[in-house]
Amino acid sequence: MQTLQELGEAVAARRKQLGLKQGDVAAMAGVTAESLSRFERGRSAEFGTRKLLAVLAVLGAELNVMTQGQSGNLDELRRERSQTATPESGAT
């Protein structure tokens, strides 16, 4: 993940995977439902660290910090594949 919007989408996906409602997660995390909703939709310019950690705790999730390039996204994998692909010789 590289953006706050992607993080919000991941939180929403985890919440839905667990079958939890936004209002319930927000209440358990001590944040407003509106704040959580804006975060999940990528409409929040900032979502504080304490809020994020509280929401993640409710969802049984955590952040992993990795050096860039440690795991590739689909675009990176496609780019790598196209750079290493060799044209077929056509000989049979």
Sequence and secondary structure as in RCSB ss.txt:
>XXXX:A:sequence
MQTLQELGEAVAARRKQLGLKQGDVAAMAGVTAESLSRFERGRSAEFGTRKLLAVLAVLGAELNVMTQGQSGNLD
ELRRERSQTATPESGAT
>XXXX:A:secstr
  SHHHHHHHHHHHHHHTT  HHHHHHHHTS HHHHHHHHTT  S   HHHHHHHHHHTT       TTSS  HH
HHHHHHHHH        
